[in-house]
Protein backbone atom coordinates (compact mmCIF):
# COMPACT_ATOMS: atom_id res chain seq x y z
CA UNK A 1 0.00 0.00 0.00
CA UNK A 2 1.41 3.33 -1.04
CA UNK A 3 1.59 5.76 1.88
CA UNK A 4 -0.57 8.88 1.53
CA UNK A 5 1.23 11.99 0.42
CA UNK A 6 1.67 14.53 3.21
CA UNK A 7 -0.97 17.28 3.28
CA UNK A 8 0.55 20.60 2.23
CA UNK A 9 0.82 23.14 5.01
CA UNK A 10 -1.19 26.31 4.43
CA UNK A 11 0.97 29.37 4.38
CA UNK A 12 -0.04 33.00 4.40
CA UNK A 13 1.42 35.12 1.67
CA UNK A 14 3.32 38.08 3.11
CA UNK A 15 1.51 41.39 2.80
CA UNK A 16 3.49 43.22 0.13
CA UNK A 17 1.63 46.50 0.55
CA UNK A 18 3.47 49.54 1.91
CA UNK A 19 3.27 49.98 5.71
CA UNK A 20 1.09 53.09 5.35
CA UNK A 21 -1.52 51.10 3.43
CA UNK A 22 -1.51 48.34 6.06
CA UNK A 23 -1.92 50.88 8.85
CA UNK A 24 -4.78 52.58 7.00
CA UNK A 25 -6.55 49.23 6.62
CA UNK A 26 -6.03 48.50 10.31
CA UNK A 27 -7.54 51.88 11.24
CA UNK A 28 -10.54 51.30 8.98
CA UNK A 29 -11.09 47.84 10.44
CA UNK A 30 -10.91 49.15 14.00
CA UNK A 31 -13.32 51.99 13.21
CA UNK A 32 -15.73 49.56 11.52
CA UNK A 33 -15.59 47.21 14.51
CA UNK A 34 -16.29 50.00 17.00
CA UNK A 35 -19.10 51.48 14.89
CA UNK A 36 -20.70 48.05 14.53
CA UNK A 37 -20.31 47.34 18.24
CA UNK A 38 -22.12 50.56 19.16
CA UNK A 39 -24.84 49.86 16.60
CA UNK A 40 -25.39 46.31 17.87
CA UNK A 41 -25.22 47.29 21.53
CA UNK A 42 -28.02 49.79 20.82
CA UNK A 43 -30.22 46.79 19.97
CA UNK A 44 -28.69 44.19 22.28
CA UNK A 45 -26.23 45.04 25.09
CA UNK A 46 -25.23 41.34 25.09
CA UNK A 47 -24.23 41.26 21.41
CA UNK A 48 -21.52 38.65 20.83
CA UNK A 49 -18.07 39.07 19.35
CA UNK A 50 -19.13 36.90 16.38
CA UNK A 51 -22.12 39.12 15.66
CA UNK A 52 -19.96 42.24 15.86
CA UNK A 53 -17.34 40.75 13.52
CA UNK A 54 -20.05 39.85 11.00
CA UNK A 55 -21.62 43.32 11.17
CA UNK A 56 -18.21 44.95 10.72
CA UNK A 57 -17.37 42.74 7.75
CA UNK A 58 -14.21 41.35 9.32
CA UNK A 59 -13.10 37.89 10.35
CA UNK A 60 -12.67 36.73 13.92
CA UNK A 61 -8.88 36.77 13.52
CA UNK A 62 -9.01 40.45 12.58
CA UNK A 63 -11.43 41.22 15.40
CA UNK A 64 -9.27 39.51 18.02
CA UNK A 65 -6.20 41.12 16.51
CA UNK A 66 -7.63 44.46 17.62
CA UNK A 67 -9.39 43.40 20.82
CA UNK A 68 -8.24 40.52 22.99
CA UNK A 69 -11.72 39.90 24.38
CA UNK A 70 -15.25 41.25 24.69
CA UNK A 71 -14.53 43.36 27.77
CA UNK A 72 -11.73 45.14 25.92
CA UNK A 73 -14.04 45.81 22.98
CA UNK A 74 -16.81 47.08 25.26
CA UNK A 75 -14.32 49.41 26.95
CA UNK A 76 -13.16 50.79 23.60
CA UNK A 77 -16.74 51.22 22.38
CA UNK A 78 -17.62 53.12 25.56
CA UNK A 79 -14.56 55.34 25.13
CA UNK A 80 -15.61 56.06 21.54
CA UNK A 81 -19.14 57.00 22.61
CA UNK A 82 -17.84 59.27 25.38
CA UNK A 83 -15.34 60.95 23.03
CA UNK A 84 -18.08 61.61 20.48
CA UNK A 85 -20.32 63.05 23.19
CA UNK A 86 -17.53 65.24 24.55
CA UNK A 87 -16.79 66.58 21.06
CA UNK A 88 -20.45 67.55 20.70
CA UNK A 89 -20.57 69.15 24.15
CA UNK A 90 -17.46 71.15 23.26
CA UNK A 91 -19.52 73.03 20.67
CA UNK A 92 -22.02 74.31 23.25
CA UNK A 93 -21.98 77.95 24.28
CA UNK A 94 -21.64 77.84 28.07
CA UNK A 95 -21.14 81.56 28.51
CA UNK A 96 -23.61 83.89 30.15
CA UNK A 97 -25.96 83.08 33.00
CA UNK A 98 -24.73 79.90 34.77
CA UNK A 99 -28.24 78.48 35.20
CA UNK A 100 -29.00 78.90 31.50
CA UNK A 101 -25.62 77.42 30.60
CA UNK A 102 -26.19 74.44 32.91
CA UNK A 103 -29.62 73.89 31.37
CA UNK A 104 -28.06 73.71 27.90
CA UNK A 105 -25.24 71.45 29.07
CA UNK A 106 -27.50 69.06 30.97
CA UNK A 107 -30.04 68.92 28.13
CA UNK A 108 -27.42 68.00 25.55
CA UNK A 109 -25.76 65.58 27.97
CA UNK A 110 -29.09 63.82 28.46
CA UNK A 111 -29.58 63.41 24.71
CA UNK A 112 -26.14 61.78 24.49
CA UNK A 113 -26.78 59.49 27.47
CA UNK A 114 -30.13 58.44 26.01
CA UNK A 115 -28.60 57.76 22.58
CA UNK A 116 -25.87 55.58 24.12
CA UNK A 117 -27.94 53.96 26.87
CA UNK A 118 -27.54 50.40 25.56
CA UNK A 119 -23.78 50.82 25.21
CA UNK A 120 -23.74 52.08 28.80
CA UNK A 121 -25.67 48.98 29.88
CA UNK A 122 -23.12 46.76 28.13
CA UNK A 123 -20.27 48.65 29.78
CA UNK A 124 -21.85 48.46 33.24
CA UNK A 125 -22.30 44.70 32.90
CA UNK A 126 -18.78 44.11 31.59
CA UNK A 127 -16.73 46.75 33.40
CA UNK A 128 -18.64 47.85 36.49
CA UNK A 129 -19.99 51.17 37.75
CA UNK A 130 -16.68 52.68 38.87
CA UNK A 131 -15.01 52.08 35.51
CA UNK A 132 -17.96 53.61 33.65
CA UNK A 133 -17.95 56.60 36.01
CA UNK A 134 -14.24 57.24 35.51
CA UNK A 135 -14.64 57.04 31.73
CA UNK A 136 -16.80 60.18 31.94
CA UNK A 137 -14.13 62.29 33.66
CA UNK A 138 -13.48 64.50 30.61
CA UNK A 139 -17.19 65.17 30.12
CA UNK A 140 -17.77 65.85 33.81
CA UNK A 141 -14.91 68.35 33.85
CA UNK A 142 -17.20 70.66 31.85
CA UNK A 143 -19.90 70.31 34.48
CA UNK A 144 -17.43 70.86 37.31
CA UNK A 145 -15.99 74.02 35.76
CA UNK A 146 -19.47 75.43 35.17
CA UNK A 147 -20.51 74.66 38.76
CA UNK A 148 -17.40 76.44 40.07
CA UNK A 149 -18.21 79.46 37.91
CA UNK A 150 -21.77 79.48 39.17
CA UNK A 151 -20.59 79.30 42.77
CA UNK A 152 -18.08 82.10 42.26
CA UNK A 153 -20.79 84.34 40.78
CA UNK A 154 -23.26 83.56 43.56
CA UNK A 155 -25.73 81.91 41.16
CA UNK A 156 -25.14 78.44 42.66
CA UNK A 157 -25.11 77.40 46.28
CA UNK A 158 -21.68 77.34 47.91
CA UNK A 159 -22.51 75.23 50.97
CA UNK A 160 -21.97 72.04 48.93
CA UNK A 161 -18.75 71.30 47.06
CA UNK A 162 -18.46 71.48 43.29
CA UNK A 163 -17.42 67.81 43.38
CA UNK A 164 -20.68 66.83 45.06
CA UNK A 165 -22.89 68.92 42.78
CA UNK A 166 -21.11 67.42 39.75
CA UNK A 167 -21.84 63.96 41.15
CA UNK A 168 -25.51 64.95 41.52
CA UNK A 169 -25.63 65.87 37.82
CA UNK A 170 -24.02 62.55 36.81
CA UNK A 171 -26.29 60.49 39.05
CA UNK A 172 -29.43 62.30 37.92
CA UNK A 173 -28.64 61.70 34.24
CA UNK A 174 -27.98 58.00 34.73
CA UNK A 175 -30.93 57.48 37.07
CA UNK A 176 -33.18 59.04 34.43
CA UNK A 177 -31.74 56.62 31.88
CA UNK A 178 -32.67 53.67 34.10
CA UNK A 179 -36.16 55.08 34.72
CA UNK A 180 -36.79 55.49 30.99
CA UNK A 181 -35.50 51.97 30.31
CA UNK A 182 -37.81 50.62 33.00
CA UNK A 183 -40.83 52.41 31.55
CA UNK A 184 -41.34 54.54 34.65
CA UNK A 185 -40.47 57.81 32.91
CA UNK A 186 -41.25 58.85 29.37
CA UNK A 187 -38.34 59.94 27.16
CA UNK A 188 -40.04 63.27 26.51
CA UNK A 189 -40.47 63.88 30.25
CA UNK A 190 -36.93 62.92 31.16
CA UNK A 191 -35.07 66.02 29.99
CA UNK A 192 -37.51 68.34 31.76
CA UNK A 193 -37.27 66.27 34.95
CA UNK A 194 -33.46 66.23 34.83
CA UNK A 195 -33.16 69.98 34.27
CA UNK A 196 -35.63 70.73 37.06
CA UNK A 197 -33.84 68.39 39.48
CA UNK A 198 -30.34 69.65 38.69
CA UNK A 199 -31.14 73.37 38.68
CA UNK A 200 -33.03 72.99 41.96
CA UNK A 201 -30.04 71.17 43.47
CA UNK A 202 -27.48 73.80 42.48
CA UNK A 203 -29.64 76.73 43.57
CA UNK A 204 -30.33 75.30 47.00
WOBELZI-V904997 format. One record per residue. RES is the residue in one letter. PHI is phi in degrees with one decimal (none if undefined). PSI is psi as a letter, one per 30 degrees, with the letter a starting at -180 (NA if undefined). NEAR is the number of other C-alpha atoms within 10 Angstrom. Layout:
{{RES/PHI/PSI/NEAR} {RES/PHI/PSI/NEAR}}
This chain:
{{X/none/k/3} {X/-78.5/k/4} {X/-62.6/k/5} {X/-65.9/k/6} {X/-67.8/k/6} {X/-61.7/k/6} {X/-71.7/k/6} {X/-64.6/k/6} {X/-82.8/k/6} {X/-70.1/k/6} {X/-123.7/k/6} {X/-95.7/k/6} {X/-65.3/k/6} {X/-62.7/k/6} {X/-76.2/j/8} {X/-87.1/f/8} {X/-70.7/l/8} {X/-60.8/l/8} {X/-55.1/e/10} {X/-61.5/e/9} {X/-67.7/e/11} {X/-65.9/e/13} {X/-66.1/e/11} {X/-63.5/e/11} {X/-62.8/e/12} {X/-62.9/e/15} {X/-63.5/e/13} {X/-62.6/e/12} {X/-62.9/e/19} {X/-62.8/e/20} {X/-62.8/e/15} {X/-65.2/e/17} {X/-63.8/e/26} {X/-66.6/e/23} {X/-62.9/e/18} {X/-67.6/e/20} {X/-61.1/e/27} {X/-63.9/e/24} {X/-65.4/e/18} {X/-71.8/e/19} {X/-61.4/e/24} {X/-63.5/f/19} {X/-98.4/e/11} {X/-151.9/j/15} {X/-60.0/f/22} {X/-99.4/g/16} {X/-52.3/k/17} {X/-84.7/l/13} {X/-61.7/e/18} {X/-62.3/e/13} {X/-64.5/e/14} {X/-67.5/e/25} {X/-61.0/e/22} {X/-62.6/e/14} {X/-63.9/e/16} {X/-82.2/f/19} {X/73.8/h/15} {X/-125.8/l/16} {X/-82.7/l/13} {X/-64.1/e/15} {X/-62.5/e/10} {X/-64.7/e/15} {X/-58.7/e/22} {X/-74.6/f/14} {X/-69.5/f/12} {X/-93.8/e/16} {X/-134.2/k/18} {X/-67.4/f/10} {X/-163.6/l/12} {X/-65.1/e/15} {X/-60.1/e/15} {X/-65.5/e/14} {X/-67.7/e/22} {X/-60.0/e/25} {X/-61.5/e/22} {X/-67.7/e/17} {X/-65.5/e/24} {X/-62.4/e/24} {X/-60.3/e/17} {X/-63.3/e/16} {X/-62.5/e/21} {X/-67.2/e/21} {X/-62.1/e/16} {X/-64.1/e/13} {X/-65.1/e/20} {X/-64.0/e/18} {X/-63.2/e/12} {X/-70.0/e/13} {X/-64.5/f/19} {X/-65.1/f/13} {X/-85.8/f/8} {X/-72.3/k/12} {X/-86.4/j/10} {X/-106.7/g/18} {X/-82.6/l/10} {X/82.3/a/8} {X/-56.2/k/12} {X/-60.1/e/21} {X/-66.0/e/21} {X/-63.4/e/13} {X/-64.5/e/18} {X/-65.3/e/23} {X/-60.7/e/19} {X/-65.0/e/17} {X/-65.8/e/20} {X/-68.3/e/23} {X/-61.6/e/17} {X/-68.6/e/17} {X/-61.2/e/23} {X/-61.8/e/22} {X/-62.4/e/16} {X/-72.8/e/18} {X/-62.2/e/19} {X/-63.1/e/22} {X/-65.0/e/15} {X/-109.3/g/20} {X/-61.5/e/20} {X/-69.4/e/22} {X/-64.2/e/27} {X/-64.5/e/28} {X/-61.1/e/21} {X/-62.2/e/23} {X/-67.9/e/24} {X/-61.6/e/19} {X/-67.4/e/15} {X/-87.6/e/19} {X/-114.7/f/16} {X/95.5/l/12} {X/-61.1/e/14} {X/-64.5/e/9} {X/-65.5/e/13} {X/-63.1/e/19} {X/-60.9/e/14} {X/-68.5/f/10} {X/-68.4/f/16} {X/-94.6/g/17} {X/-56.5/e/13} {X/-64.2/e/12} {X/-65.3/e/18} {X/-70.2/f/20} {X/-60.1/e/13} {X/-62.9/e/17} {X/-63.5/e/24} {X/-60.0/e/20} {X/-64.4/e/14} {X/-68.6/e/22} {X/-62.2/e/25} {X/-61.1/e/20} {X/-65.2/e/16} {X/-64.5/e/22} {X/-68.2/e/20} {X/-64.6/e/12} {X/-85.3/f/12} {X/88.2/g/12} {X/-76.8/f/16} {X/-112.0/l/24} {X/-62.3/k/19} {X/-112.8/g/17} {X/-80.7/f/9} {X/-117.9/k/13} {X/-70.4/l/14} {X/-62.5/e/22} {X/-60.2/e/15} {X/-67.7/e/11} {X/-65.5/e/21} {X/-64.9/e/22} {X/-63.5/e/16} {X/-62.6/e/15} {X/-61.2/e/24} {X/-59.2/e/20} {X/-64.6/e/13} {X/-64.6/e/19} {X/-60.2/e/25} {X/-79.0/f/17} {X/-67.3/e/13} {X/-61.1/e/23} {X/-60.3/e/23} {X/-66.6/e/16} {X/-67.1/e/14} {X/-65.5/e/18} {X/-61.8/e/15} {X/-84.9/f/10} {X/77.4/g/9} {X/-93.6/f/10} {X/-145.2/k/15} {X/-75.8/k/13} {X/-56.1/e/16} {X/-71.9/f/9} {X/-81.4/f/11} {X/-61.2/e/20} {X/-61.1/e/21} {X/-62.0/e/12} {X/-65.4/e/14} {X/-64.6/e/21} {X/-60.7/e/22} {X/-63.2/e/12} {X/-65.5/e/15} {X/-69.3/e/21} {X/-66.4/e/18} {X/-65.6/e/12} {X/-65.7/e/15} {X/-78.3/f/23} {X/-78.9/e/14} {X/78.6/NA/11}}
